[in-house]
């Protein structure tokens, strides 16, 4: 869009001092903190640590050391050189957390107060040829919050972090059950100065009117600005190419906004993983000079032609077909994936961690990721990757586990934020759904003393759906996750349940984290967008974030702190450590003595639990999807993730990799003296081959051929059994193209022999596809 981009990233000076309440934001160079080479992008916490003023924030209980700086104000500053200061410029801070005031050469150019969207300013009249200075003041959000009124309706789930109900910064930064309290902020994404072209595209959008294999109809919108007094001599055009398929349309503009209608015959459709190829058009919107043909401005992007819809009922039913299902290009699809929390609790490190995280997602065979509402909208790299790989995105707006205020000022900011989030992401084929929030409908139940009818939530019932309708026509919108409709509320009242979300067709399955085959996990639902099971990180990870003397035994303050419980002796979250030994004891009848055995035992429990959740869903036509919580931690943590913060894969990652592939053969629990053997083909192609099921160190129990049509779920056979018989079944298959797959089943009921599982069964499970080294699990 722009003729010249000047990066202002790099080394800045950083000054910090206790903030005087009521003093206007301004440039300052005094105070106890003076850092000559602070990194931008960066976080204040990381700069304090690099300067030797604070300890490493993720180690032990060191994050508590940063509480002392929450009342500080900060001033970032650097010089830069311009060879030519004539013309129009734009200054963008892609991520500033959170209450910023920006100065150029000592003159104020604007304010920012939302870390979730870029801050953009016009600095043109303040710039000079030669040396210039940019200064950014960041106020203490704790002090800003002092001026906010007390609103007893606006509450959050945690015993701390009430600031999240008003401050538009990542909610987890105030402390969460998956993240530490580190709210200092900083300039955490790129700072760019742009010299604008005389004719420039300032906004654009694509709208998918309809699409099928024979024809697609699109509408492209473009807004541009020009220094010319009229629009004569300009041409606006759009082009897209994918293989032999192409569109090209051009027209002369009559105003600064254009709409171009496009009809594509026999389009190449974009499909999610397992259902076809994620084909993308190399697309562009261009403004040319009609006389010379020269390009005056151009936007290039990748575009996938596809239709997407969500069919759901307002309340869960007992009908055998799904009550909640995505439809892509007219085809009902099933989605198996994971939740995505921020790449890092300190967001200046997101971009460096993202490639490895996306690689983990691709290798896990999943076809959906959910961007959780307590985090932050991701970098463009994330969406581009998912477009290319056919990974659908369930995208929450950034609200979570709270009752947010509904005053005009808050709703106005929420509207602006949603527009900006949509505006730069609405063209991505991968985005399947926008959800108004994470668990805010449910919050009205688990905060029962502060009950508000979810239907009266102006944010998710009025503002956000209207923004989606206006700025991303055709986008799928769901008011909350889980969404408690008025029908759900009515049925909940009639049934006397503690949480009406348990009546919904899409649910978050979190209970007391008890034995994973208990009735709670057998909910009547069609789509589970959150569920999971705790596990200890790998021992190699523990040694990176726990002091040696706190590695073992597990019942100590450092383990609790990383559970997360930043405000001990507050006990609200200590239960998240106790969960782990309780689950081990339930499954194995003992808690192994020693860190390595403890970590391994917990990872076995998690892996078997997630396998059970996924297989129960995949074997039932009623389920259309499940998203495991979660792929990877945003800090070193005892959690439900299947990969620890340091990219160490837990056992469940390898299990999920098998269970999120498009084809699976699985054995059910004993019923009527038999194990039912079920085949599931969640793909668009027919699969043929042979299968074998044998007992560990025993005979072949059954073998045969199979043919699975696209989307087919079918019982292959049954095997005679005793319900309490503890065995390991090894399931293998080979397709007619020579590729192979495998699965296993641990039969019977707890309690299992830990040493037998570790020394005999786990190596046999690993050998099914040589997907992991059993001897390294948990280490």
BAVO-828706 format. One record per residue (C-alpha): residue number from 1; residue in one letter; y, x, z. Coordinates in steps of 0.1 Angstrom, whole numbers, plus 5000, padded with zeros to 4 digits. Example, Ala and Ser with C-alpha at 12.3 -4.5 7.8 and 13.67 -1.06 7.14 Angstrom:
% residues 2
> 1	A	4955	5123	5078
> 2	S	4989	5137	5071
END
This chain:
% residues 779
> 1	X	5000	5000	5000
> 2	X	5024	5029	5007
> 3	X	5037	5059	4988
> 4	X	5037	5083	5018
> 5	X	5019	5083	5051
> 6	X	5030	5108	5077
> 7	X	5006	5112	5106
> 8	X	5022	5116	5140
> 9	X	4988	5123	5156
> 10	X	4983	5156	5174
> 11	X	4999	5174	5203
> 12	X	5026	5155	5223
> 13	X	5043	5161	5256
> 14	X	5034	5138	5284
> 15	X	5055	5131	5315
> 16	X	5044	5109	5344
> 17	X	5061	5097	5376
> 18	X	5059	5069	5401
> 19	X	5076	5039	5386
> 20	X	5106	5024	5404
> 21	X	5103	4987	5404
> 22	X	5130	4970	5383
> 23	X	5141	5002	5365
> 24	X	5144	4996	5327
> 25	X	5120	5015	5305
> 26	X	5135	5047	5292
> 27	X	5130	5083	5281
> 28	X	5124	5107	5310
> 29	X	5113	5144	5314
> 30	X	5110	5147	5351
> 31	X	5083	5138	5376
> 32	X	5052	5155	5391
> 33	X	5032	5152	5359
> 34	X	5042	5174	5329
> 35	X	5016	5181	5302
> 36	X	5028	5201	5272
> 37	X	4998	5195	5249
> 38	X	4986	5159	5254
> 39	X	4964	5146	5226
> 40	X	4974	5115	5206
> 41	X	4952	5095	5200
> 42	X	4943	5099	5237
> 43	X	4940	5082	5271
> 44	X	4961	5091	5300
> 45	X	4930	5095	5322
> 46	X	4916	5122	5298
> 47	X	4949	5140	5297
> 48	X	4951	5142	5335
> 49	X	4915	5155	5335
> 50	X	4922	5181	5308
> 51	X	4952	5193	5327
> 52	X	4931	5198	5358
> 53	X	4950	5172	5378
> 54	X	4920	5148	5382
> 55	X	4882	5151	5381
> 56	X	4861	5141	5351
> 57	X	4864	5103	5352
> 58	X	4827	5094	5345
> 59	X	4811	5118	5369
> 60	X	4800	5105	5403
> 61	X	4826	5082	5419
> 62	X	4855	5101	5403
> 63	X	4869	5071	5385
> 64	X	4883	5061	5419
> 65	X	4906	5091	5418
> 66	X	4926	5074	5391
> 67	X	4936	5044	5412
> 68	X	4965	5066	5427
> 69	X	4981	5067	5392
> 70	X	4981	5029	5384
> 71	X	5017	5026	5396
> 72	X	5030	5054	5374
> 73	X	5051	5052	5343
> 74	X	5046	5076	5314
> 75	X	5066	5091	5286
> 76	X	5050	5106	5255
> 77	X	5072	5126	5232
> 78	X	5070	5148	5201
> 79	X	5091	5161	5172
> 80	X	5085	5157	5136
> 81	X	5102	5167	5104
> 82	X	5114	5145	5075
> 83	X	5124	5160	5041
> 84	X	5140	5128	5031
> 85	X	5151	5100	5054
> 86	X	5165	5077	5027
> 87	X	5148	5043	5021
> 88	X	5127	5020	5041
> 89	X	5101	5031	5067
> 90	X	5075	5015	5089
> 91	X	5062	5030	5121
> 92	X	5027	5018	5133
> 93	X	5011	5026	5166
> 94	X	4976	5013	5158
> 95	X	4967	5012	5195
> 96	X	4991	5014	5224
> 97	X	4979	5004	5259
> 98	X	4998	4985	5268
> 99	X	5035	4979	5278
> 100	X	5053	5003	5255
> 101	X	5089	5009	5245
> 102	X	5094	5031	5214
> 103	X	5124	5053	5208
> 104	X	5134	5073	5177
> 105	X	5160	5100	5183
> 106	X	5168	5084	5216
> 107	X	5174	5049	5201
> 108	X	5151	5020	5210
> 109	X	5132	5006	5180
> 110	X	5111	4980	5198
> 111	X	5086	4970	5225
> 112	X	5048	4964	5226
> 113	X	5028	4945	5251
> 114	X	4994	4940	5235
> 115	X	4968	4967	5232
> 116	X	4944	4947	5211
> 117	X	4966	4947	5179
> 118	X	4988	4973	5163
> 119	X	5025	4976	5172
> 120	X	5047	4979	5141
> 121	X	5084	4987	5140
> 122	X	5112	4994	5115
> 123	X	5127	5028	5124
> 124	X	5146	5033	5092
> 125	X	5182	5033	5105
> 126	X	5174	5058	5133
> 127	X	5157	5084	5111
> 128	X	5174	5116	5099
> 129	X	5166	5143	5074
> 130	X	5151	5173	5092
> 131	X	5140	5172	5128
> 132	X	5134	5138	5146
> 133	X	5120	5129	5180
> 134	X	5097	5100	5188
> 135	X	5094	5090	5225
> 136	X	5071	5063	5238
> 137	X	5075	5049	5273
> 138	X	5044	5032	5288
> 139	X	5051	5011	5319
> 140	X	5026	5005	5347
> 141	X	5007	4973	5340
> 142	X	5001	4968	5377
> 143	X	5039	4967	5382
> 144	X	5044	4944	5352
> 145	X	5019	4921	5368
> 146	X	5041	4919	5399
> 147	X	5065	4897	5380
> 148	X	5038	4872	5369
> 149	X	5036	4839	5388
> 150	X	5005	4831	5408
> 151	X	4984	4806	5389
> 152	X	4954	4795	5409
> 153	X	4938	4780	5379
> 154	X	4938	4813	5360
> 155	X	4909	4832	5377
> 156	X	4882	4857	5366
> 157	X	4846	4862	5376
> 158	X	4850	4896	5393
> 159	X	4864	4901	5429
> 160	X	4890	4924	5412
> 161	X	4908	4925	5379
> 162	X	4928	4893	5381
> 163	X	4952	4911	5358
> 164	X	4930	4904	5328
> 165	X	4940	4867	5329
> 166	X	4975	4877	5318
> 167	X	4975	4913	5304
> 168	X	4965	4916	5268
> 169	X	4945	4948	5270
> 170	X	4907	4953	5270
> 171	X	4895	4932	5299
> 172	X	4868	4957	5309
> 173	X	4895	4983	5318
> 174	X	4902	4965	5351
> 175	X	4866	4969	5361
> 176	X	4835	4950	5349
> 177	X	4798	4949	5356
> 178	X	4794	4971	5325
> 179	X	4825	4993	5328
> 180	X	4846	5013	5353
> 181	X	4881	5004	5364
> 182	X	4903	5028	5343
> 183	X	4935	5009	5333
> 184	X	4961	5036	5328
> 185	X	4960	5033	5290
> 186	X	4978	5056	5265
> 187	X	4983	5059	5228
> 188	X	4946	5055	5219
> 189	X	4947	5050	5181
> 190	X	4967	5066	5152
> 191	X	5004	5068	5150
> 192	X	5017	5067	5114
> 193	X	5051	5067	5098
> 194	X	5051	5053	5063
> 195	X	5078	5054	5037
> 196	X	5076	5021	5019
> 197	X	5075	5017	4982
> 198	X	5103	4997	4964
> 199	X	5076	4972	4954
> 200	X	5049	4968	4980
> 201	X	5020	4945	4990
> 202	X	5026	4934	5026
> 203	X	4998	4909	5030
> 204	X	4968	4896	5011
> 205	X	4938	4874	5016
> 206	X	4907	4861	4999
> 207	X	4893	4826	5003
> 208	X	4857	4818	4992
> 209	X	4859	4783	4979
> 210	X	4822	4781	4969
> 211	X	4795	4804	4958
> 212	X	4759	4802	4945
> 213	X	4738	4822	4921
> 214	X	4753	4806	4890
> 215	X	4790	4805	4899
> 216	X	4815	4815	4925
> 217	X	4851	4803	4929
> 218	X	4875	4824	4948
> 219	X	4912	4823	4955
> 220	X	4932	4855	4961
> 221	X	4965	4854	4979
> 222	X	4991	4881	4978
> 223	X	5025	4886	4994
> 224	X	5048	4914	4983
> 225	X	5082	4927	4989
> 226	X	5106	4942	4964
> 227	X	5140	4958	4963
> 228	X	5146	4941	4929
> 229	X	5169	4911	4928
> 230	X	5142	4890	4910
> 231	X	5106	4892	4900
> 232	X	5110	4896	4862
> 233	X	5090	4924	4847
> 234	X	5062	4923	4873
> 235	X	5025	4916	4869
> 236	X	5001	4907	4897
> 237	X	4964	4912	4890
> 238	X	4931	4913	4908
> 239	X	4899	4929	4897
> 240	X	4864	4931	4911
> 241	X	4833	4950	4897
> 242	X	4797	4950	4909
> 243	X	4773	4964	4883
> 244	X	4776	4943	4852
> 245	X	4795	4915	4871
> 246	X	4833	4915	4869
> 247	X	4863	4894	4874
> 248	X	4899	4901	4862
> 249	X	4929	4878	4865
> 250	X	4966	4885	4861
> 251	X	4998	4865	4861
> 252	X	5036	4869	4863
> 253	X	5049	4861	4897
> 254	X	5075	4833	4903
> 255	X	5080	4842	4939
> 256	X	5070	4868	4965
> 257	X	5037	4850	4972
> 258	X	5010	4845	4946
> 259	X	4977	4826	4945
> 260	X	4952	4837	4918
> 261	X	4922	4815	4911
> 262	X	4890	4833	4900
> 263	X	4858	4820	4886
> 264	X	4829	4844	4885
> 265	X	4799	4834	4864
> 266	X	4764	4846	4877
> 267	X	4779	4865	4906
> 268	X	4761	4892	4925
> 269	X	4757	4877	4959
> 270	X	4759	4895	4992
> 271	X	4729	4890	5015
> 272	X	4723	4900	5051
> 273	X	4695	4925	5059
> 274	X	4660	4912	5054
> 275	X	4672	4884	5030
> 276	X	4684	4904	5000
> 277	X	4707	4932	4991
> 278	X	4743	4934	5006
> 279	X	4759	4938	4972
> 280	X	4796	4945	4973
> 281	X	4823	4943	4946
> 282	X	4848	4972	4942
> 283	X	4879	4950	4943
> 284	X	4916	4955	4941
> 285	X	4949	4936	4941
> 286	X	4976	4954	4919
> 287	X	5012	4950	4911
> 288	X	5023	4966	4878
> 289	X	5055	4971	4859
> 290	X	5050	4949	4828
> 291	X	5069	4972	4805
> 292	X	5055	5005	4814
> 293	X	5021	4994	4828
> 294	X	5026	5016	4857
> 295	X	5010	5007	4890
> 296	X	5037	4999	4916
> 297	X	5013	4991	4944
> 298	X	4976	4985	4949
> 299	X	4952	4975	4976
> 300	X	4915	4985	4972
> 301	X	4887	4970	4992
> 302	X	4850	4961	4991
> 303	X	4842	4924	4988
> 304	X	4810	4905	4992
> 305	X	4806	4871	4975
> 306	X	4787	4849	4998
> 307	X	4789	4815	5015
> 308	X	4782	4812	5052
> 309	X	4779	4781	5074
> 310	X	4767	4773	5109
> 311	X	4747	4741	5115
> 312	X	4745	4732	5151
> 313	X	4741	4701	5173
> 314	X	4764	4695	5203
> 315	X	4734	4696	5227
> 316	X	4699	4711	5226
> 317	X	4671	4688	5216
> 318	X	4633	4689	5217
> 319	X	4631	4687	5179
> 320	X	4609	4715	5164
> 321	X	4636	4726	5140
> 322	X	4666	4747	5152
> 323	X	4696	4731	5167
> 324	X	4718	4761	5159
> 325	X	4713	4781	5127
> 326	X	4733	4802	5102
> 327	X	4731	4793	5065
> 328	X	4739	4821	5041
> 329	X	4741	4813	5004
> 330	X	4724	4780	5011
> 331	X	4694	4797	5028
> 332	X	4687	4792	5065
> 333	X	4684	4826	5081
> 334	X	4671	4840	5114
> 335	X	4691	4868	5131
> 336	X	4676	4894	5154
> 337	X	4701	4918	5169
> 338	X	4721	4932	5198
> 339	X	4754	4929	5216
> 340	X	4780	4955	5210
> 341	X	4803	4966	5239
> 342	X	4831	4990	5233
> 343	X	4820	5024	5220
> 344	X	4837	5040	5250
> 345	X	4854	5028	5281
> 346	X	4883	5051	5271
> 347	X	4891	5039	5236
> 348	X	4906	5071	5222
> 349	X	4870	5083	5219
> 350	X	4857	5052	5201
> 351	X	4861	5067	5166
> 352	X	4841	5099	5174
> 353	X	4813	5079	5190
> 354	X	4811	5051	5164
> 355	X	4791	5068	5136
> 356	X	4762	5076	5159
> 357	X	4763	5041	5174
> 358	X	4762	5025	5140
> 359	X	4734	5048	5130
> 360	X	4714	5036	5160
> 361	X	4721	5000	5149
> 362	X	4709	5006	5114
> 363	X	4677	5023	5126
> 364	X	4669	4995	5150
> 365	X	4664	4972	5120
> 366	X	4687	4945	5134
> 367	X	4706	4922	5111
> 368	X	4733	4910	5136
> 369	X	4757	4926	5161
> 370	X	4779	4906	5185
> 371	X	4813	4921	5193
> 372	X	4817	4910	5229
> 373	X	4849	4894	5241
> 374	X	4856	4917	5271
> 375	X	4862	4946	5248
> 376	X	4884	4953	5218
> 377	X	4884	4946	5180
> 378	X	4868	4975	5163
> 379	X	4880	5001	5139
> 380	X	4878	4993	5102
> 381	X	4849	5018	5099
> 382	X	4827	4994	5119
> 383	X	4832	4964	5096
> 384	X	4829	4985	5064
> 385	X	4795	4999	5077
> 386	X	4782	4964	5085
> 387	X	4793	4952	5050
> 388	X	4774	4980	5034
> 389	X	4742	4976	5055
> 390	X	4740	4938	5055
> 391	X	4745	4935	5093
> 392	X	4762	4902	5102
> 393	X	4789	4902	5129
> 394	X	4793	4876	5156
> 395	X	4829	4883	5166
> 396	X	4843	4870	5199
> 397	X	4881	4868	5203
> 398	X	4890	4890	5232
> 399	X	4887	4867	5262
> 400	X	4858	4869	5287
> 401	X	4845	4854	5319
> 402	X	4878	4839	5331
> 403	X	4899	4808	5331
> 404	X	4930	4819	5312
> 405	X	4965	4804	5316
> 406	X	4977	4777	5292
> 407	X	5015	4781	5295
> 408	X	5035	4783	5263
> 409	X	5043	4821	5266
> 410	X	5006	4830	5269
> 411	X	4995	4807	5241
> 412	X	5022	4820	5218
> 413	X	5010	4856	5223
> 414	X	4974	4845	5219
> 415	X	4983	4829	5185
> 416	X	5001	4860	5173
> 417	X	4972	4882	5185
> 418	X	4946	4860	5167
> 419	X	4966	4861	5135
> 420	X	4968	4899	5135
> 421	X	4931	4903	5143
> 422	X	4921	4879	5115
> 423	X	4945	4892	5090
> 424	X	4930	4926	5086
> 425	X	4893	4916	5090
> 426	X	4890	4882	5072
> 427	X	4878	4897	5039
> 428	X	4847	4913	5054
> 429	X	4814	4896	5042
> 430	X	4797	4907	5073
> 431	X	4817	4885	5097
> 432	X	4795	4854	5103
> 433	X	4813	4837	5131
> 434	X	4845	4838	5153
> 435	X	4838	4827	5189
> 436	X	4868	4817	5210
> 437	X	4856	4837	5240
> 438	X	4828	4850	5260
> 439	X	4815	4827	5288
> 440	X	4849	4811	5295
> 441	X	4834	4776	5291
> 442	X	4807	4787	5316
> 443	X	4833	4800	5339
> 444	X	4843	4765	5347
> 445	X	4809	4761	5363
> 446	X	4803	4795	5381
> 447	X	4839	4791	5395
> 448	X	4831	4755	5405
> 449	X	4859	4754	5431
> 450	X	4884	4760	5404
> 451	X	4869	4736	5379
> 452	X	4887	4729	5346
> 453	X	4871	4707	5319
> 454	X	4863	4731	5290
> 455	X	4874	4705	5266
> 456	X	4910	4709	5280
> 457	X	4912	4745	5271
> 458	X	4941	4746	5247
> 459	X	4934	4782	5237
> 460	X	4899	4777	5224
> 461	X	4902	4740	5214
> 462	X	4936	4741	5197
> 463	X	4952	4775	5192
> 464	X	4923	4796	5179
> 465	X	4906	4770	5157
> 466	X	4940	4762	5141
> 467	X	4946	4799	5135
> 468	X	4912	4803	5119
> 469	X	4918	4773	5097
> 470	X	4952	4785	5085
> 471	X	4946	4822	5081
> 472	X	4909	4825	5074
> 473	X	4899	4792	5056
> 474	X	4862	4787	5056
> 475	X	4855	4810	5085
> 476	X	4829	4797	5110
> 477	X	4845	4791	5144
> 478	X	4827	4783	5177
> 479	X	4850	4775	5207
> 480	X	4831	4796	5233
> 481	X	4798	4815	5237
> 482	X	4780	4795	5250
> 483	X	4799	4765	5239
> 484	X	4798	4736	5263
> 485	X	4805	4705	5242
> 486	X	4814	4672	5258
> 487	X	4779	4660	5251
> 488	X	4766	4691	5270
> 489	X	4788	4682	5300
> 490	X	4775	4646	5300
> 491	X	4739	4657	5298
> 492	X	4745	4683	5325
> 493	X	4759	4658	5349
> 494	X	4730	4634	5342
> 495	X	4705	4662	5348
> 496	X	4722	4676	5378
> 497	X	4721	4712	5365
> 498	X	4742	4739	5380
> 499	X	4756	4750	5346
> 500	X	4760	4727	5316
> 501	X	4756	4756	5292
> 502	X	4719	4753	5299
> 503	X	4721	4721	5278
> 504	X	4736	4739	5248
> 505	X	4717	4749	5216
> 506	X	4731	4785	5220
> 507	X	4728	4801	5254
> 508	X	4732	4833	5275
> 509	X	4699	4837	5294
> 510	X	4709	4853	5327
> 511	X	4693	4843	5359
> 512	X	4683	4862	5390
> 513	X	4667	4889	5368
> 514	X	4633	4880	5382
> 515	X	4599	4884	5365
> 516	X	4606	4881	5328
> 517	X	4579	4855	5321
> 518	X	4592	4830	5347
> 519	X	4603	4796	5336
> 520	X	4640	4804	5335
> 521	X	4634	4825	5303
> 522	X	4616	4796	5286
> 523	X	4648	4776	5280
> 524	X	4651	4748	5255
> 525	X	4675	4765	5231
> 526	X	4677	4776	5195
> 527	X	4699	4808	5197
> 528	X	4701	4833	5226
> 529	X	4733	4853	5221
> 530	X	4728	4873	5253
> 531	X	4697	4882	5273
> 532	X	4683	4914	5286
> 533	X	4666	4933	5314
> 534	X	4677	4963	5335
> 535	X	4664	4998	5331
> 536	X	4673	5032	5345
> 537	X	4689	5057	5321
> 538	X	4670	5088	5311
> 539	X	4668	5115	5337
> 540	X	4687	5139	5314
> 541	X	4715	5114	5314
> 542	X	4715	5109	5352
> 543	X	4719	5146	5356
> 544	X	4751	5145	5336
> 545	X	4769	5119	5357
> 546	X	4754	5121	5392
> 547	X	4758	5149	5417
> 548	X	4725	5167	5423
> 549	X	4723	5154	5459
> 550	X	4727	5118	5447
> 551	X	4700	5118	5420
> 552	X	4674	5106	5444
> 553	X	4666	5084	5463
> 554	X	4682	5055	5444
> 555	X	4698	5037	5473
> 556	X	4731	5055	5475
> 557	X	4768	5050	5467
> 558	X	4769	5069	5435
> 559	X	4742	5047	5420
> 560	X	4760	5016	5432
> 561	X	4793	5029	5417
> 562	X	4776	5032	5383
> 563	X	4762	4997	5386
> 564	X	4794	4990	5384
> 565	X	4808	4986	5419
> 566	X	4841	5005	5420
> 567	X	4854	4989	5453
> 568	X	4828	4996	5479
> 569	X	4821	4985	5506
> 570	X	4825	4954	5485
> 571	X	4788	4944	5479
> 572	X	4791	4919	5451
> 573	X	4776	4942	5424
> 574	X	4752	4963	5445
> 575	X	4724	4939	5436
> 576	X	4725	4954	5401
> 577	X	4708	4985	5415
> 578	X	4683	4966	5436
> 579	X	4672	4947	5405
> 580	X	4655	4978	5391
> 581	X	4631	4986	5420
> 582	X	4624	4949	5424
> 583	X	4614	4945	5388
> 584	X	4592	4976	5390
> 585	X	4575	4964	5421
> 586	X	4569	4930	5405
> 587	X	4553	4946	5374
> 588	X	4534	4975	5390
> 589	X	4530	4965	5426
> 590	X	4546	4997	5438
> 591	X	4578	5017	5434
> 592	X	4570	5052	5421
> 593	X	4582	5080	5443
> 594	X	4603	5105	5423
> 595	X	4631	5101	5398
> 596	X	4611	5107	5366
> 597	X	4584	5082	5375
> 598	X	4610	5057	5387
> 599	X	4630	5060	5354
> 600	X	4598	5056	5333
> 601	X	4585	5026	5352
> 602	X	4618	5008	5349
> 603	X	4620	5015	5312
> 604	X	4585	5001	5307
> 605	X	4595	4969	5325
> 606	X	4626	4966	5303
> 607	X	4607	4972	5271
> 608	X	4580	4947	5280
> 609	X	4606	4921	5289
> 610	X	4626	4924	5257
> 611	X	4594	4924	5237
> 612	X	4584	4891	5254
> 613	X	4619	4876	5248
> 614	X	4619	4885	5211
> 615	X	4583	4876	5205
> 616	X	4586	4842	5221
> 617	X	4616	4835	5199
> 618	X	4601	4848	5167
> 619	X	4569	4829	5171
> 620	X	4587	4796	5174
> 621	X	4604	4777	5145
> 622	X	4628	4763	5171
> 623	X	4646	4797	5175
> 624	X	4669	4809	5148
> 625	X	4681	4841	5165
> 626	X	4684	4863	5196
> 627	X	4708	4891	5205
> 628	X	4696	4915	5231
> 629	X	4722	4928	5257
> 630	X	4730	4955	5247
> 631	X	4728	4984	5223
> 632	X	4745	5012	5241
> 633	X	4767	5017	5272
> 634	X	4804	5024	5271
> 635	X	4801	5048	5301
> 636	X	4772	5063	5321
> 637	X	4757	5033	5337
> 638	X	4726	5015	5352
> 639	X	4724	4986	5328
> 640	X	4705	4964	5303
> 641	X	4713	4987	5274
> 642	X	4685	5001	5253
> 643	X	4704	5034	5247
> 644	X	4722	5053	5274
> 645	X	4758	5065	5271
> 646	X	4746	5099	5259
> 647	X	4727	5084	5230
> 648	X	4694	5087	5248
> 649	X	4670	5060	5237
> 650	X	4651	5041	5263
> 651	X	4616	5028	5256
> 652	X	4630	4993	5247
> 653	X	4649	5007	5218
> 654	X	4616	5017	5201
> 655	X	4601	4983	5209
> 656	X	4631	4965	5195
> 657	X	4630	4986	5164
> 658	X	4595	4971	5157
> 659	X	4604	4936	5168
> 660	X	4636	4933	5147
> 661	X	4619	4942	5115
> 662	X	4615	4913	5090
> 663	X	4577	4910	5095
> 664	X	4557	4909	5127
> 665	X	4522	4900	5139
> 666	X	4520	4892	5176
> 667	X	4496	4880	5203
> 668	X	4507	4852	5226
> 669	X	4499	4847	5262
> 670	X	4465	4833	5271
> 671	X	4462	4795	5268
> 672	X	4431	4774	5266
> 673	X	4410	4806	5269
> 674	X	4425	4822	5238
> 675	X	4452	4845	5227
> 676	X	4470	4830	5196
> 677	X	4477	4856	5169
> 678	X	4509	4846	5150
> 679	X	4524	4860	5118
> 680	X	4562	4858	5112
> 681	X	4579	4867	5079
> 682	X	4617	4865	5084
> 683	X	4626	4877	5049
> 684	X	4631	4865	5014
> 685	X	4599	4880	4999
> 686	X	4562	4872	5001
> 687	X	4543	4898	5022
> 688	X	4506	4905	5016
> 689	X	4482	4928	5033
> 690	X	4455	4933	5059
> 691	X	4455	4934	5097
> 692	X	4433	4946	5125
> 693	X	4435	4939	5162
> 694	X	4415	4960	5186
> 695	X	4412	4966	5223
> 696	X	4424	4999	5237
> 697	X	4393	5023	5235
> 698	X	4373	4993	5225
> 699	X	4360	4974	5195
> 700	X	4378	4956	5167
> 701	X	4384	4921	5180
> 702	X	4395	4906	5147
> 703	X	4406	4917	5112
> 704	X	4415	4900	5080
> 705	X	4439	4895	5051
> 706	X	4473	4878	5052
> 707	X	4498	4863	5028
> 708	X	4531	4853	5043
> 709	X	4556	4833	5022
> 710	X	4594	4838	5028
> 711	X	4603	4824	5062
> 712	X	4567	4815	5071
> 713	X	4556	4815	5107
> 714	X	4519	4808	5110
> 715	X	4490	4813	5134
> 716	X	4465	4837	5118
> 717	X	4437	4833	5143
> 718	X	4427	4831	5180
> 719	X	4409	4855	5202
> 720	X	4387	4844	5231
> 721	X	4400	4858	5264
> 722	X	4403	4854	5302
> 723	X	4439	4846	5313
> 724	X	4439	4873	5340
> 725	X	4422	4900	5320
> 726	X	4445	4931	5319
> 727	X	4440	4947	5285
> 728	X	4460	4965	5259
> 729	X	4457	4950	5224
> 730	X	4467	4972	5195
> 731	X	4478	4953	5164
> 732	X	4481	4971	5130
> 733	X	4488	4960	5095
> 734	X	4491	4975	5061
> 735	X	4510	4958	5032
> 736	X	4498	4959	4997
> 737	X	4524	4985	4988
> 738	X	4509	5009	5014
> 739	X	4535	5006	5041
> 740	X	4523	5000	5076
> 741	X	4534	4984	5108
> 742	X	4522	4980	5143
> 743	X	4526	4961	5176
> 744	X	4509	4957	5209
> 745	X	4502	4932	5236
> 746	X	4498	4938	5274
> 747	X	4476	4909	5285
> 748	X	4469	4894	5318
> 749	X	4492	4891	5348
> 750	X	4508	4917	5371
> 751	X	4503	4939	5389
> 752	X	4495	4967	5364
> 753	X	4484	5002	5372
> 754	X	4514	5024	5366
> 755	X	4494	5056	5361
> 756	X	4471	5040	5336
> 757	X	4500	5025	5317
> 758	X	4518	5059	5317
> 759	X	4489	5082	5309
> 760	X	4468	5060	5286
> 761	X	4484	5029	5273
> 762	X	4519	5042	5265
> 763	X	4505	5071	5242
> 764	X	4484	5045	5224
> 765	X	4514	5022	5219
> 766	X	4534	5052	5206
> 767	X	4506	5061	5182
> 768	X	4508	5028	5164
> 769	X	4536	5042	5142
> 770	X	4543	5076	5158
> 771	X	4578	5061	5165
> 772	X	4583	5079	5198
> 773	X	4569	5106	5220
> 774	X	4554	5089	5251
> 775	X	4556	5120	5272
> 776	X	4594	5121	5268
> 777	X	4602	5085	5277
> 778	X	4625	5083	5307
> 779	X	4632	5120	5307
END
